[in-house]
Amino acid sequence: MTITLRPEHEKLIAEAIETGAYQDPDEVIGRALEMLHSEDEWLHDHKAEVAEKIERAFGQVERGEFFSAEESRADMEKRKAAWLREQMR
């Protein structure tokens, strides 16, 4: 099989090898394919759950039940701080 890579992908592969985490392009591409497969499996296994959450979110938006960008950022920062505190225990 012959594969032609775009220059930006070749650069990403070279950068991954430079970190020392991978020996060669085949190893980088193999890991990327494993991760893609894992993501696809997760999405397939959680398809109904994801669809339900999307539908719930659309309903909330239609009812005006959503955060502004600023409120969302503040909420995420609050959740992150709580998570970090929990990790330190």
N, C-alpha and C positions, 0 to 999 in steps of 0.2 A: 504494500500500500504506500502510495506517495502522498505526502501531506505538504501543502504549501501554507506557511504561516505568515501572517501580516507582521510588518516590522515591529509594531507595538507589542505583539505577543512574543516575538523573538527576544525583545528587550526584557520583558517580564521573566522569561525563562532564564536568561543570562543573569538577571539580578537574583533570582532564587538560587542559582548555582553558586553565585558569589558569596552568599550567606554561609555556605558550607553545609547547609542542611541537605543538599542534593548533590549527587555525583555527576549526573549528566541530564540532558534534556528528556530522555526517556523516563527517568525517575520523576522529574517535575510533572510531565504530562500524565504519567500513571497516577500520581497523587491527586492531580486535578480531576481526573476522571473518577477516581474513587470518591472524592468529595461530592462531585456532581451526582453520582449514583446515589450516594447517601442522602443528599438533599431531595432528590426525586422520590426516593422511597419514603422519606419522612412526609413529604407533601401528599403522596398517595395515601399513606396510612392515616393522615389527619385531614383529609379533604373535607369531610362533613363538618368537622369542628371549625376549620378555617372559613368555610362557606357560611356557617351559622354566625360567626363573629362579624363577618363582612355585612351580612344582612342586618344584624343588630346595630352595627355602626351606621348604616344607611338610615335606619329608622330613627336613630338618635339625631342625626343631622337634620332629617326632615322635621323633627319636633323641636329643633333649635337647642338640643342638649349636647353641646360640644364646647370644648375649650378654645379660647383664642390662642394664637401662636405663643404669646407671652405666658398665658396661663399653663399651656402645655409644657413649655420649657421649665417653669417653676415647679410644676408637678413632677416632672422627670428628675429634676435636681433633688427634690424632697425624697423621692423614692430611691434615688441613687445613694443619698446620704444614709438613709435607713438601712439599705442593703450593705453598705460599707461598714456601718456600726455592727450589724449582725455578723459579718465576716470576721470581725476582730474579736468576737467573743470566744 
